[in-house]
Amino acid sequence: LHTLDKVKADIASQAFAFASGVIRKLRSGVGDWTEKECRVRIRQLVSELDATDFAWVETFQQDAARRTVNCDVYGKKDDLGVWYIKFAIVNTTLLFSCHLAENDMELKNGKILRVR
């Protein structure tokens, strides 16, 4: 849905915003990371995404006015586990989620990322 190159550029230049709770949710899965460490990891994960990591499009209710936005969901596996990454472009990149996945993720290409 969204141009991955634009998202990567926004993340690299720090021209992006976090939805409320993103850092808190990430920290709940990884322990004692500082907010700076979380931001560094998010930038690293997003910079490593490619089209094969795409999972699905998810509609997200953005606010109390019931405005919705279509988000791209990606999955990425590394030494810590499977990462669930969800974002949209609303003027600039808005990161809605970046945390360790709670369940296996099936990518669009059929690959399944197992959490255990």
C-alpha positions as CSV (number, residue, x, y, z in Angstrom):
1,L,0.0,0.0,0.0
2,H,2.6,2.5,1.1
3,T,6.0,3.2,-0.6
4,L,8.6,1.4,1.4
5,D,11.3,3.7,0.1
6,K,9.4,6.7,1.5
7,V,8.9,5.1,4.9
8,K,12.6,4.1,5.1
9,A,13.6,7.7,4.2
10,D,11.3,9.2,6.8
11,I,12.6,6.8,9.5
12,A,16.2,7.5,8.6
13,S,15.8,11.2,8.7
14,Q,13.6,11.0,11.8
15,A,10.7,12.6,10.0
16,F,8.2,10.3,11.5
17,A,5.9,10.1,14.4
18,F,5.0,7.4,16.9
19,A,1.4,6.6,17.8
20,S,0.9,6.7,21.5
21,G,2.0,3.6,23.3
22,V,4.5,2.3,20.7
23,I,7.6,2.7,22.9
24,R,5.8,1.3,26.0
25,K,4.6,-1.8,24.1
26,L,8.1,-2.4,22.6
27,R,9.7,-2.1,26.0
28,S,7.2,-4.5,27.6
29,G,8.6,-7.2,25.3
30,V,12.3,-6.5,25.5
31,G,12.9,-5.4,29.1
32,D,15.1,-2.5,30.2
33,W,15.7,-0.7,27.0
34,T,15.8,3.1,27.2
35,E,13.6,5.1,24.9
36,K,16.7,5.9,22.8
37,E,17.5,2.2,22.4
38,C,14.0,1.5,21.3
39,R,14.1,4.3,18.7
40,V,17.5,3.0,17.4
41,R,16.1,-0.5,17.1
42,I,13.0,0.7,15.3
43,R,15.1,2.6,12.8
44,Q,17.3,-0.5,12.3
45,L,14.3,-2.8,11.8
46,V,12.5,-0.5,9.3
47,S,15.7,0.1,7.3
48,E,16.1,-3.6,6.9
49,L,12.6,-4.2,5.6
50,D,12.0,-5.2,2.0
51,A,9.0,-6.3,0.0
52,T,9.3,-9.9,1.0
53,D,8.6,-8.9,4.6
54,F,5.1,-7.6,3.8
55,A,2.3,-9.4,5.6
56,W,-1.0,-7.6,5.0
57,V,-3.0,-4.4,5.1
58,E,-4.9,-3.6,8.2
59,T,-7.5,-0.8,8.8
60,F,-6.9,1.1,11.9
61,Q,-9.2,3.5,13.7
62,Q,-7.0,6.5,14.1
63,D,-9.0,8.7,16.6
64,A,-12.2,9.3,18.5
65,A,-13.8,10.8,15.3
66,R,-13.7,7.3,13.9
67,R,-11.3,8.2,11.1
68,T,-9.6,5.2,9.7
69,V,-6.3,4.7,8.0
70,N,-5.0,1.7,6.1
71,C,-1.7,0.5,7.5
72,D,0.9,-1.8,6.1
73,V,1.9,-4.7,8.4
74,Y,5.4,-6.3,8.0
75,G,7.1,-9.1,9.9
76,K,10.8,-9.4,10.5
77,K,12.6,-12.2,12.3
78,D,15.9,-11.6,14.1
79,D,17.9,-12.9,17.1
80,L,15.2,-11.6,19.6
81,G,12.2,-13.1,17.8
82,V,9.6,-12.0,15.3
83,W,8.8,-8.3,15.0
84,Y,5.3,-7.0,14.2
85,I,5.7,-3.6,12.4
86,K,2.7,-1.5,11.4
87,F,2.8,1.9,9.8
88,A,1.0,4.3,7.4
89,I,1.8,7.5,5.6
90,V,-0.4,10.3,6.9
91,N,1.5,13.4,5.6
92,T,4.6,11.7,7.0
93,T,5.2,8.2,8.2
94,L,3.2,7.3,11.3
95,L,4.4,4.2,13.1
96,F,1.5,2.5,14.8
97,S,3.3,-0.6,16.1
98,C,6.7,-2.1,16.5
99,H,7.0,-4.9,19.0
100,L,7.8,-8.6,19.3
101,A,4.9,-10.5,17.8
102,E,2.7,-12.5,20.2
103,N,1.6,-15.0,17.5
104,D,3.1,-16.5,14.3
105,M,2.9,-14.2,11.3
106,E,2.1,-15.3,7.8
107,L,3.6,-13.1,5.2
108,K,2.0,-12.3,1.8
109,N,4.6,-14.5,0.1
110,G,3.4,-17.5,2.2
111,K,6.4,-17.6,4.5
112,I,5.4,-18.2,8.2
113,L,7.5,-16.5,10.9
114,R,7.2,-18.6,14.0
115,V,7.4,-16.9,17.4
116,R,8.7,-20.1,19.0
